[in-house]
Amino acid sequence: MHTFTLKGGRATVAVGETDCRIVSATPAEGWELQTWTEPYWLRITFLKDGKESSAFCTWNALPPRLDTYET
C-alpha cells in the first residue's frame, strides 16, 4: 500500500508486483475527484479552481512506478 498526501486530498494505492489498484481517494474540502483506471496505468486527480493534484501508477512492461504532479 502507498498513500499519497496531496494538496487536493489523500489517495491510497495497492501496489503489486505487476500492477496497481485504487484503494481509496478522498478529496480535501472544496476539491473534486476524478479517477482513471486503464490496462497499464491509473490516475487519481483532485481539482479546484484550475489547480490540480494528481497521483499516478504506471506498469507497462515494467514494475509499477508511482509519481505525482501538482499545479
mmCIF file of the N, C-alpha and C atoms, coordinates in Angstrom:
data_MODEL
# 
_entry.id   MODEL 
# 
loop_
_atom_site.group_PDB 
_atom_site.id 
_atom_site.type_symbol 
_atom_site.label_atom_id 
_atom_site.label_alt_id 
_atom_site.label_comp_id 
_atom_site.label_asym_id 
_atom_site.label_entity_id 
_atom_site.label_seq_id 
_atom_site.pdbx_PDB_ins_code 
_atom_site.Cartn_x 
_atom_site.Cartn_y 
_atom_site.Cartn_z 
_atom_site.occupancy 
_atom_site.B_iso_or_equiv 
_atom_site.pdbx_formal_charge 
_atom_site.auth_seq_id 
_atom_site.auth_comp_id 
_atom_site.auth_asym_id 
_atom_site.auth_atom_id 
_atom_site.pdbx_PDB_model_num 
ATOM 1   N N  . MET A 1 1  ? 0.845   -1.181 0.000   1.00 0.00 ? 1  MET A N  1 
ATOM 2   C CA . MET A 1 1  ? 0.000   0.000  0.000   1.00 0.00 ? 1  MET A CA 1 
ATOM 3   C C  . MET A 1 1  ? 0.889   1.243  0.000   1.00 0.00 ? 1  MET A C  1 
ATOM 4   N N  . HIS A 1 2  ? 0.458   2.220  -0.754  1.00 0.00 ? 2  HIS A N  1 
ATOM 5   C CA . HIS A 1 2  ? 1.148   3.504  -0.768  1.00 0.00 ? 2  HIS A CA 1 
ATOM 6   C C  . HIS A 1 2  ? 0.086   4.595  -0.663  1.00 0.00 ? 2  HIS A C  1 
ATOM 7   N N  . THR A 1 3  ? 0.287   5.524  0.275   1.00 0.00 ? 3  THR A N  1 
ATOM 8   C CA . THR A 1 3  ? -0.647  6.636  0.447   1.00 0.00 ? 3  THR A CA 1 
ATOM 9   C C  . THR A 1 3  ? 0.007   7.927  -0.015  1.00 0.00 ? 3  THR A C  1 
ATOM 10  N N  . PHE A 1 4  ? -0.697  8.642  -0.877  1.00 0.00 ? 4  PHE A N  1 
ATOM 11  C CA . PHE A 1 4  ? -0.273  9.957  -1.347  1.00 0.00 ? 4  PHE A CA 1 
ATOM 12  C C  . PHE A 1 4  ? -1.028  11.008 -0.545  1.00 0.00 ? 4  PHE A C  1 
ATOM 13  N N  . THR A 1 5  ? -0.324  11.970 -0.006  1.00 0.00 ? 5  THR A N  1 
ATOM 14  C CA . THR A 1 5  ? -0.959  13.123 0.631   1.00 0.00 ? 5  THR A CA 1 
ATOM 15  C C  . THR A 1 5  ? -0.641  14.322 -0.250  1.00 0.00 ? 5  THR A C  1 
ATOM 16  N N  . LEU A 1 6  ? -1.656  14.819 -0.921  1.00 0.00 ? 6  LEU A N  1 
ATOM 17  C CA . LEU A 1 6  ? -1.503  15.911 -1.870  1.00 0.00 ? 6  LEU A CA 1 
ATOM 18  C C  . LEU A 1 6  ? -2.266  17.135 -1.382  1.00 0.00 ? 6  LEU A C  1 
ATOM 19  N N  . LYS A 1 7  ? -2.052  18.284 -2.036  1.00 0.00 ? 7  LYS A N  1 
ATOM 20  C CA . LYS A 1 7  ? -2.799  19.500 -1.687  1.00 0.00 ? 7  LYS A CA 1 
ATOM 21  C C  . LYS A 1 7  ? -4.303  19.262 -1.785  1.00 0.00 ? 7  LYS A C  1 
ATOM 22  N N  . GLY A 1 8  ? -4.711  18.467 -2.795  1.00 0.00 ? 8  GLY A N  1 
ATOM 23  C CA . GLY A 1 8  ? -6.124  18.258 -3.064  1.00 0.00 ? 8  GLY A CA 1 
ATOM 24  C C  . GLY A 1 8  ? -6.774  17.108 -2.334  1.00 0.00 ? 8  GLY A C  1 
ATOM 25  N N  . GLY A 1 9  ? -5.996  16.301 -1.610  1.00 0.00 ? 9  GLY A N  1 
ATOM 26  C CA . GLY A 1 9  ? -6.596  15.198 -0.883  1.00 0.00 ? 9  GLY A CA 1 
ATOM 27  C C  . GLY A 1 9  ? -5.617  14.056 -0.652  1.00 0.00 ? 9  GLY A C  1 
ATOM 28  N N  . ARG A 1 10 ? -6.164  12.928 -0.228  1.00 0.00 ? 10 ARG A N  1 
ATOM 29  C CA . ARG A 1 10 ? -5.353  11.729 0.049   1.00 0.00 ? 10 ARG A CA 1 
ATOM 30  C C  . ARG A 1 10 ? -5.853  10.579 -0.806  1.00 0.00 ? 10 ARG A C  1 
ATOM 31  N N  . ALA A 1 11 ? -4.886  9.797  -1.284  1.00 0.00 ? 11 ALA A N  1 
ATOM 32  C CA . ALA A 1 11 ? -5.230  8.624  -2.087  1.00 0.00 ? 11 ALA A CA 1 
ATOM 33  C C  . ALA A 1 11 ? -4.344  7.467  -1.660  1.00 0.00 ? 11 ALA A C  1 
ATOM 34  N N  . THR A 1 12 ? -4.932  6.277  -1.590  1.00 0.00 ? 12 THR A N  1 
ATOM 35  C CA . THR A 1 12 ? -4.181  5.075  -1.266  1.00 0.00 ? 12 THR A CA 1 
ATOM 36  C C  . THR A 1 12 ? -4.272  4.121  -2.445  1.00 0.00 ? 12 THR A C  1 
ATOM 37  N N  . VAL A 1 13 ? -3.111  3.586  -2.826  1.00 0.00 ? 13 VAL A N  1 
ATOM 38  C CA . VAL A 1 13 ? -2.996  2.683  -3.959  1.00 0.00 ? 13 VAL A CA 1 
ATOM 39  C C  . VAL A 1 13 ? -2.339  1.392  -3.479  1.00 0.00 ? 13 VAL A C  1 
ATOM 40  N N  . ALA A 1 14 ? -2.914  0.259  -3.862  1.00 0.00 ? 14 ALA A N  1 
ATOM 41  C CA . ALA A 1 14 ? -2.286  -1.035 -3.590  1.00 0.00 ? 14 ALA A CA 1 
ATOM 42  C C  . ALA A 1 14 ? -1.323  -1.311 -4.742  1.00 0.00 ? 14 ALA A C  1 
ATOM 43  N N  . VAL A 1 15 ? -0.053  -1.500 -4.398  1.00 0.00 ? 15 VAL A N  1 
ATOM 44  C CA . VAL A 1 15 ? 0.984   -1.719 -5.398  1.00 0.00 ? 15 VAL A CA 1 
ATOM 45  C C  . VAL A 1 15 ? 1.383   -3.187 -5.363  1.00 0.00 ? 15 VAL A C  1 
ATOM 46  N N  . GLY A 1 16 ? 1.139   -3.875 -6.474  1.00 0.00 ? 16 GLY A N  1 
ATOM 47  C CA . GLY A 1 16 ? 1.531   -5.274 -6.585  1.00 0.00 ? 16 GLY A CA 1 
ATOM 48  C C  . GLY A 1 16 ? 2.829   -5.401 -7.364  1.00 0.00 ? 16 GLY A C  1 
ATOM 49  N N  . GLU A 1 17 ? 3.202   -6.613 -7.675  1.00 0.00 ? 17 GLU A N  1 
ATOM 50  C CA . GLU A 1 17 ? 4.428   -6.842 -8.446  1.00 0.00 ? 17 GLU A CA 1 
ATOM 51  C C  . GLU A 1 17 ? 4.268   -6.427 -9.903  1.00 0.00 ? 17 GLU A C  1 
ATOM 52  N N  . THR A 1 18 ? 3.042   -6.518 -10.430 1.00 0.00 ? 18 THR A N  1 
ATOM 53  C CA . THR A 1 18 ? 2.829   -6.250 -11.853 1.00 0.00 ? 18 THR A CA 1 
ATOM 54  C C  . THR A 1 18 ? 1.753   -5.217 -12.157 1.00 0.00 ? 18 THR A C  1 
ATOM 55  N N  . ASP A 1 19 ? 1.117   -4.647 -11.128 1.00 0.00 ? 19 ASP A N  1 
ATOM 56  C CA . ASP A 1 19 ? 0.085   -3.643 -11.368 1.00 0.00 ? 19 ASP A CA 1 
ATOM 57  C C  . ASP A 1 19 ? -0.231  -2.882 -10.089 1.00 0.00 ? 19 ASP A C  1 
ATOM 58  N N  . CYS A 1 20 ? -1.182  -1.959 -10.190 1.00 0.00 ? 20 CYS A N  1 
ATOM 59  C CA . CYS A 1 20 ? -1.666  -1.165 -9.049  1.00 0.00 ? 20 CYS A CA 1 
ATOM 60  C C  . CYS A 1 20 ? -3.187  -1.119 -9.105  1.00 0.00 ? 20 CYS A C  1 
ATOM 61  N N  . ARG A 1 21 ? -3.797  -0.801 -7.963  1.00 0.00 ? 21 ARG A N  1 
ATOM 62  C CA . ARG A 1 21 ? -5.249  -0.572 -7.951  1.00 0.00 ? 21 ARG A CA 1 
ATOM 63  C C  . ARG A 1 21 ? -5.562  0.484  -6.905  1.00 0.00 ? 21 ARG A C  1 
ATOM 64  N N  . ILE A 1 22 ? -6.599  1.252  -7.158  1.00 0.00 ? 22 ILE A N  1 
ATOM 65  C CA . ILE A 1 22 ? -7.023  2.301  -6.230  1.00 0.00 ? 22 ILE A CA 1 
ATOM 66  C C  . ILE A 1 22 ? -7.751  1.655  -5.062  1.00 0.00 ? 22 ILE A C  1 
ATOM 67  N N  . VAL A 1 23 ? -7.326  1.993  -3.850  1.00 0.00 ? 23 VAL A N  1 
ATOM 68  C CA . VAL A 1 23 ? -7.981  1.509  -2.638  1.00 0.00 ? 23 VAL A CA 1 
ATOM 69  C C  . VAL A 1 23 ? -8.945  2.579  -2.130  1.00 0.00 ? 23 VAL A C  1 
ATOM 70  N N  . SER A 1 24 ? -8.480  3.830  -2.064  1.00 0.00 ? 24 SER A N  1 
ATOM 71  C CA . SER A 1 24 ? -9.341  4.925  -1.621  1.00 0.00 ? 24 SER A CA 1 
ATOM 72  C C  . SER A 1 24 ? -8.811  6.245  -2.161  1.00 0.00 ? 24 SER A C  1 
ATOM 73  N N  . ALA A 1 25 ? -9.696  7.215  -2.278  1.00 0.00 ? 25 ALA A N  1 
ATOM 74  C CA . ALA A 1 25 ? -9.338  8.565  -2.699  1.00 0.00 ? 25 ALA A CA 1 
ATOM 75  C C  . ALA A 1 25 ? -10.330 9.520  -2.056  1.00 0.00 ? 25 ALA A C  1 
ATOM 76  N N  . THR A 1 26 ? -9.827  10.421 -1.234  1.00 0.00 ? 26 THR A N  1 
ATOM 77  C CA . THR A 1 26 ? -10.682 11.352 -0.502  1.00 0.00 ? 26 THR A CA 1 
ATOM 78  C C  . THR A 1 26 ? -10.226 12.775 -0.774  1.00 0.00 ? 26 THR A C  1 
ATOM 79  N N  . PRO A 1 27 ? -11.054 13.574 -1.434  1.00 0.00 ? 27 PRO A N  1 
ATOM 80  C CA . PRO A 1 27 ? -10.660 14.952 -1.707  1.00 0.00 ? 27 PRO A CA 1 
ATOM 81  C C  . PRO A 1 27 ? -10.699 15.812 -0.447  1.00 0.00 ? 27 PRO A C  1 
ATOM 82  N N  . ALA A 1 28 ? -9.817  16.817 -0.418  1.00 0.00 ? 28 ALA A N  1 
ATOM 83  C CA . ALA A 1 28 ? -9.859  17.822 0.643   1.00 0.00 ? 28 ALA A CA 1 
ATOM 84  C C  . ALA A 1 28 ? -11.113 18.678 0.423   1.00 0.00 ? 28 ALA A C  1 
ATOM 85  N N  . GLU A 1 29 ? -11.490 19.425 1.433   1.00 0.00 ? 29 GLU A N  1 
ATOM 86  C CA . GLU A 1 29 ? -12.700 20.248 1.343   1.00 0.00 ? 29 GLU A CA 1 
ATOM 87  C C  . GLU A 1 29 ? -12.605 21.211 0.165   1.00 0.00 ? 29 GLU A C  1 
ATOM 88  N N  . GLY A 1 30 ? -13.654 21.203 -0.672  1.00 0.00 ? 30 GLY A N  1 
ATOM 89  C CA . GLY A 1 30 ? -13.724 22.092 -1.824  1.00 0.00 ? 30 GLY A CA 1 
ATOM 90  C C  . GLY A 1 30 ? -13.080 21.556 -3.087  1.00 0.00 ? 30 GLY A C  1 
ATOM 91  N N  . TRP A 1 31 ? -12.432 20.397 -3.026  1.00 0.00 ? 31 TRP A N  1 
ATOM 92  C CA . TRP A 1 31 ? -11.772 19.794 -4.184  1.00 0.00 ? 31 TRP A CA 1 
ATOM 93  C C  . TRP A 1 31 ? -12.676 18.725 -4.782  1.00 0.00 ? 31 TRP A C  1 
ATOM 94  N N  . GLU A 1 32 ? -12.585 18.531 -6.099  1.00 0.00 ? 32 GLU A N  1 
ATOM 95  C CA . GLU A 1 32 ? -13.323 17.478 -6.796  1.00 0.00 ? 32 GLU A CA 1 
ATOM 96  C C  . GLU A 1 32 ? -12.378 16.330 -7.125  1.00 0.00 ? 32 GLU A C  1 
ATOM 97  N N  . LEU A 1 33 ? -12.920 15.144 -7.253  1.00 0.00 ? 33 LEU A N  1 
ATOM 98  C CA . LEU A 1 33 ? -12.141 13.936 -7.524  1.00 0.00 ? 33 LEU A CA 1 
ATOM 99  C C  . LEU A 1 33 ? -12.471 13.368 -8.900  1.00 0.00 ? 33 LEU A C  1 
ATOM 100 N N  . GLN A 1 34 ? -11.429 12.962 -9.636  1.00 0.00 ? 34 GLN A N  1 
ATOM 101 C CA . GLN A 1 34 ? -11.589 12.202 -10.872 1.00 0.00 ? 34 GLN A CA 1 
ATOM 102 C C  . GLN A 1 34 ? -10.592 11.048 -10.823 1.00 0.00 ? 34 GLN A C  1 
ATOM 103 N N  . THR A 1 35 ? -10.998 9.891  -11.343 1.00 0.00 ? 35 THR A N  1 
ATOM 104 C CA . THR A 1 35 ? -10.083 8.747  -11.409 1.00 0.00 ? 35 THR A CA 1 
ATOM 105 C C  . THR A 1 35 ? -10.167 8.099  -12.781 1.00 0.00 ? 35 THR A C  1 
ATOM 106 N N  . TRP A 1 36 ? -9.059  7.495  -13.195 1.00 0.00 ? 36 TRP A N  1 
ATOM 107 C CA . TRP A 1 36 ? -8.979  6.721  -14.415 1.00 0.00 ? 36 TRP A CA 1 
ATOM 108 C C  . TRP A 1 36 ? -8.259  5.427  -14.081 1.00 0.00 ? 36 TRP A C  1 
ATOM 109 N N  . THR A 1 37 ? -8.747  4.322  -14.602 1.00 0.00 ? 37 THR A N  1 
ATOM 110 C CA . THR A 1 37 ? -8.068  3.036  -14.478 1.00 0.00 ? 37 THR A CA 1 
ATOM 111 C C  . THR A 1 37 ? -8.008  2.418  -15.868 1.00 0.00 ? 37 THR A C  1 
ATOM 112 N N  . GLU A 1 38 ? -6.815  2.269  -16.378 1.00 0.00 ? 38 GLU A N  1 
ATOM 113 C CA . GLU A 1 38 ? -6.578  1.743  -17.712 1.00 0.00 ? 38 GLU A CA 1 
ATOM 114 C C  . GLU A 1 38 ? -5.752  0.459  -17.605 1.00 0.00 ? 38 GLU A C  1 
ATOM 115 N N  . PRO A 1 39 ? -5.552  -0.263 -18.718 1.00 0.00 ? 39 PRO A N  1 
ATOM 116 C CA . PRO A 1 39 ? -4.827  -1.533 -18.629 1.00 0.00 ? 39 PRO A CA 1 
ATOM 117 C C  . PRO A 1 39 ? -3.409  -1.430 -18.051 1.00 0.00 ? 39 PRO A C  1 
ATOM 118 N N  . TYR A 1 40 ? -2.706  -0.306 -18.263 1.00 0.00 ? 40 TYR A N  1 
ATOM 119 C CA . TYR A 1 40 ? -1.314  -0.217 -17.799 1.00 0.00 ? 40 TYR A CA 1 
ATOM 120 C C  . TYR A 1 40 ? -1.022  1.012  -16.950 1.00 0.00 ? 40 TYR A C  1 
ATOM 121 N N  . TRP A 1 41 ? -2.056  1.709  -16.500 1.00 0.00 ? 41 TRP A N  1 
ATOM 122 C CA . TRP A 1 41 ? -1.837  2.858  -15.640 1.00 0.00 ? 41 TRP A CA 1 
ATOM 123 C C  . TRP A 1 41 ? -3.127  3.232  -14.932 1.00 0.00 ? 41 TRP A C  1 
ATOM 124 N N  . LEU A 1 42 ? -2.975  3.992  -13.856 1.00 0.00 ? 42 LEU A N  1 
ATOM 125 C CA . LEU A 1 42 ? -4.124  4.598  -13.193 1.00 0.00 ? 42 LEU A CA 1 
ATOM 126 C C  . LEU A 1 42 ? -3.741  6.014  -12.779 1.00 0.00 ? 42 LEU A C  1 
ATOM 127 N N  . ARG A 1 43 ? -4.762  6.833  -12.624 1.00 0.00 ? 43 ARG A N  1 
ATOM 128 C CA . ARG A 1 43 ? -4.552  8.233  -12.254 1.00 0.00 ? 43 ARG A CA 1 
ATOM 129 C C  . ARG A 1 43 ? -5.662  8.649  -11.300 1.00 0.00 ? 43 ARG A C  1 
ATOM 130 N N  . ILE A 1 44 ? -5.268  9.363  -10.260 1.00 0.00 ? 44 ILE A N  1 
ATOM 131 C CA . ILE A 1 44 ? -6.201  9.946  -9.297  1.00 0.00 ? 44 ILE A CA 1 
ATOM 132 C C  . ILE A 1 44 ? -5.934  11.439 -9.310  1.00 0.00 ? 44 ILE A C  1 
ATOM 133 N N  . THR A 1 45 ? -6.952  12.234 -9.608  1.00 0.00 ? 45 THR A N  1 
ATOM 134 C CA . THR A 1 45 ? -6.767  13.676 -9.711  1.00 0.00 ? 45 THR A CA 1 
ATOM 135 C C  . THR A 1 45 ? -7.781  14.414 -8.855  1.00 0.00 ? 45 THR A C  1 
ATOM 136 N N  . PHE A 1 46 ? -7.282  15.395 -8.119  1.00 0.00 ? 46 PHE A N  1 
ATOM 137 C CA . PHE A 1 46 ? -8.109  16.305 -7.341  1.00 0.00 ? 46 PHE A CA 1 
ATOM 138 C C  . PHE A 1 46 ? -8.039  17.665 -8.037  1.00 0.00 ? 46 PHE A C  1 
ATOM 139 N N  . LEU A 1 47 ? -9.203  18.313 -8.253  1.00 0.00 ? 47 LEU A N  1 
ATOM 140 C CA . LEU A 1 47 ? -9.285  19.574 -8.988  1.00 0.00 ? 47 LEU A CA 1 
ATOM 141 C C  . LEU A 1 47 ? -9.990  20.639 -8.175  1.00 0.00 ? 47 LEU A C  1 
ATOM 142 N N  . LYS A 1 48 ? -9.473  21.879 -8.278  1.00 0.00 ? 48 LYS A N  1 
ATOM 143 C CA . LYS A 1 48 ? -10.122 23.015 -7.614  1.00 0.00 ? 48 LYS A CA 1 
ATOM 144 C C  . LYS A 1 48 ? -9.616  24.310 -8.232  1.00 0.00 ? 48 LYS A C  1 
ATOM 145 N N  . ASP A 1 49 ? -10.529 25.126 -8.762  1.00 0.00 ? 49 ASP A N  1 
ATOM 146 C CA . ASP A 1 49 ? -10.193 26.461 -9.266  1.00 0.00 ? 49 ASP A CA 1 
ATOM 147 C C  . ASP A 1 49 ? -8.985  26.469 -10.201 1.00 0.00 ? 49 ASP A C  1 
ATOM 148 N N  . GLY A 1 50 ? -8.928  25.532 -11.137 1.00 0.00 ? 50 GLY A N  1 
ATOM 149 C CA . GLY A 1 50 ? -7.840  25.474 -12.094 1.00 0.00 ? 50 GLY A CA 1 
ATOM 150 C C  . GLY A 1 50 ? -6.563  24.839 -11.566 1.00 0.00 ? 50 GLY A C  1 
ATOM 151 N N  . LYS A 1 51 ? -6.569  24.405 -10.316 1.00 0.00 ? 51 LYS A N  1 
ATOM 152 C CA . LYS A 1 51 ? -5.411  23.717 -9.738  1.00 0.00 ? 51 LYS A CA 1 
ATOM 153 C C  . LYS A 1 51 ? -5.638  22.214 -9.826  1.00 0.00 ? 51 LYS A C  1 
ATOM 154 N N  . GLU A 1 52 ? -4.529  21.478 -9.863  1.00 0.00 ? 52 GLU A N  1 
ATOM 155 C CA . GLU A 1 52 ? -4.607  20.033 -9.995  1.00 0.00 ? 52 GLU A CA 1 
ATOM 156 C C  . GLU A 1 52 ? -3.583  19.358 -9.093  1.00 0.00 ? 52 GLU A C  1 
ATOM 157 N N  . SER A 1 53 ? -4.010  18.309 -8.410  1.00 0.00 ? 53 SER A N  1 
ATOM 158 C CA . SER A 1 53 ? -3.129  17.433 -7.644  1.00 0.00 ? 53 SER A CA 1 
ATOM 159 C C  . SER A 1 53 ? -3.395  16.019 -8.152  1.00 0.00 ? 53 SER A C  1 
ATOM 160 N N  . SER A 1 54 ? -2.367  15.372 -8.693  1.00 0.00 ? 54 SER A N  1 
ATOM 161 C CA . SER A 1 54 ? -2.559  14.046 -9.279  1.00 0.00 ? 54 SER A CA 1 
ATOM 162 C C  . SER A 1 54 ? -1.535  13.046 -8.756  1.00 0.00 ? 54 SER A C  1 
ATOM 163 N N  . ALA A 1 55 ? -1.987  11.807 -8.622  1.00 0.00 ? 55 ALA A N  1 
ATOM 164 C CA . ALA A 1 55 ? -1.128  10.669 -8.296  1.00 0.00 ? 55 ALA A CA 1 
ATOM 165 C C  . ALA A 1 55 ? -1.283  9.667  -9.429  1.00 0.00 ? 55 ALA A C  1 
ATOM 166 N N  . PHE A 1 56 ? -0.164  9.067  -9.840  1.00 0.00 ? 56 PHE A N  1 
ATOM 167 C CA . PHE A 1 56 ? -0.145  8.128  -10.948 1.00 0.00 ? 56 PHE A CA 1 
ATOM 168 C C  . PHE A 1 56 ? 0.530   6.826  -10.534 1.00 0.00 ? 56 PHE A C  1 
ATOM 169 N N  . CYS A 1 57 ? 0.120   5.743  -11.167 1.00 0.00 ? 57 CYS A N  1 
ATOM 170 C CA . CYS A 1 57 ? 0.866   4.496  -11.116 1.00 0.00 ? 57 CYS A CA 1 
ATOM 171 C C  . CYS A 1 57 ? 0.867   3.932  -12.530 1.00 0.00 ? 57 CYS A C  1 
ATOM 172 N N  . THR A 1 58 ? 2.053   3.621  -13.054 1.00 0.00 ? 58 THR A N  1 
ATOM 173 C CA . THR A 1 58 ? 2.189   3.033  -14.377 1.00 0.00 ? 58 THR A CA 1 
ATOM 174 C C  . THR A 1 58 ? 2.947   1.719  -14.256 1.00 0.00 ? 58 THR A C  1 
ATOM 175 N N  . TRP A 1 59 ? 2.623   0.758  -15.154 1.00 0.00 ? 59 TRP A N  1 
ATOM 176 C CA . TRP A 1 59 ? 3.282   -0.545 -15.067 1.00 0.00 ? 59 TRP A CA 1 
ATOM 177 C C  . TRP A 1 59 ? 3.356   -1.253 -16.421 1.00 0.00 ? 59 TRP A C  1 
ATOM 178 N N  . ASN A 1 60 ? 3.530   -0.546 -17.486 1.00 0.00 ? 60 ASN A N  1 
ATOM 179 C CA . ASN A 1 60 ? 3.570   -1.130 -18.826 1.00 0.00 ? 60 ASN A CA 1 
ATOM 180 C C  . ASN A 1 60 ? 4.914   -1.824 -19.075 1.00 0.00 ? 60 ASN A C  1 
ATOM 181 N N  . ALA A 1 61 ? 4.949   -3.145 -18.918 1.00 0.00 ? 61 ALA A N  1 
ATOM 182 C CA . ALA A 1 61 ? 6.134   -3.983 -19.155 1.00 0.00 ? 61 ALA A CA 1 
ATOM 183 C C  . ALA A 1 61 ? 7.274   -3.706 -18.176 1.00 0.00 ? 61 ALA A C  1 
ATOM 184 N N  . LEU A 1 62 ? 7.016   -2.957 -17.131 1.00 0.00 ? 62 LEU A N  1 
ATOM 185 C CA . LEU A 1 62 ? 7.996   -2.654 -16.086 1.00 0.00 ? 62 LEU A CA 1 
ATOM 186 C C  . LEU A 1 62 ? 7.324   -2.811 -14.737 1.00 0.00 ? 62 LEU A C  1 
ATOM 187 N N  . PRO A 1 63 ? 8.083   -2.893 -13.659 1.00 0.00 ? 63 PRO A N  1 
ATOM 188 C CA . PRO A 1 63 ? 7.460   -2.894 -12.338 1.00 0.00 ? 63 PRO A CA 1 
ATOM 189 C C  . PRO A 1 63 ? 6.687   -1.585 -12.117 1.00 0.00 ? 63 PRO A C  1 
ATOM 190 N N  . PRO A 1 64 ? 5.662   -1.583 -11.285 1.00 0.00 ? 64 PRO A N  1 
ATOM 191 C CA . PRO A 1 64 ? 4.881   -0.371 -11.045 1.00 0.00 ? 64 PRO A CA 1 
ATOM 192 C C  . PRO A 1 64 ? 5.752   0.807  -10.586 1.00 0.00 ? 64 PRO A C  1 
ATOM 193 N N  . ARG A 1 65 ? 5.420   1.968  -11.152 1.00 0.00 ? 65 ARG A N  1 
ATOM 194 C CA . ARG A 1 65 ? 6.124   3.203  -10.811 1.00 0.00 ? 65 ARG A CA 1 
ATOM 195 C C  . ARG A 1 65 ? 5.093   4.217  -10.323 1.00 0.00 ? 65 ARG A C  1 
ATOM 196 N N  . LEU A 1 66 ? 5.388   4.878  -9.208  1.00 0.00 ? 66 LEU A N  1 
ATOM 197 C CA . LEU A 1 66 ? 4.494   5.877  -8.625  1.00 0.00 ? 66 LEU A CA 1 
ATOM 198 C C  . LEU A 1 66 ? 5.047   7.272  -8.895  1.00 0.00 ? 66 LEU A C  1 
ATOM 199 N N  . ASP A 1 67 ? 4.143   8.224  -9.121  1.00 0.00 ? 67 ASP A N  1 
ATOM 200 C CA . ASP A 1 67 ? 4.558   9.595  -9.381  1.00 0.00 ? 67 ASP A CA 1 
ATOM 201 C C  . ASP A 1 67 ? 3.430   10.538 -8.999  1.00 0.00 ? 67 ASP A C  1 
ATOM 202 N N  . THR A 1 68 ? 3.754   11.805 -8.815  1.00 0.00 ? 68 THR A N  1 
ATOM 203 C CA . THR A 1 68 ? 2.743   12.828 -8.516  1.00 0.00 ? 68 THR A CA 1 
ATOM 204 C C  . THR A 1 68 ? 2.988   14.059 -9.388  1.00 0.00 ? 68 THR A C  1 
ATOM 205 N N  . TYR A 1 69 ? 1.942   14.883 -9.481  1.00 0.00 ? 69 TYR A N  1 
ATOM 206 C CA . TYR A 1 69 ? 2.010   16.138 -10.230 1.00 0.00 ? 69 TYR A CA 1 
ATOM 207 C C  . TYR A 1 69 ? 1.072   17.106 -9.537  1.00 0.00 ? 69 TYR A C  1 
ATOM 208 N N  . GLU A 1 70 ? 1.564   18.329 -9.275  1.00 0.00 ? 70 GLU A N  1 
ATOM 209 C CA . GLU A 1 70 ? 0.709   19.339 -8.657  1.00 0.00 ? 70 GLU A CA 1 
ATOM 210 C C  . GLU A 1 70 ? 0.953   20.692 -9.317  1.00 0.00 ? 70 GLU A C  1 
ATOM 211 N N  . THR A 1 71 ? -0.138  21.461 -9.507  1.00 0.00 ? 71 THR A N  1 
ATOM 212 C CA . THR A 1 71 ? -0.009  22.809 -10.037 1.00 0.00 ? 71 THR A CA 1 
ATOM 213 C C  . THR A 1 71 ? -0.587  23.778 -9.042  1.00 0.00 ? 71 THR A C  1 
# 
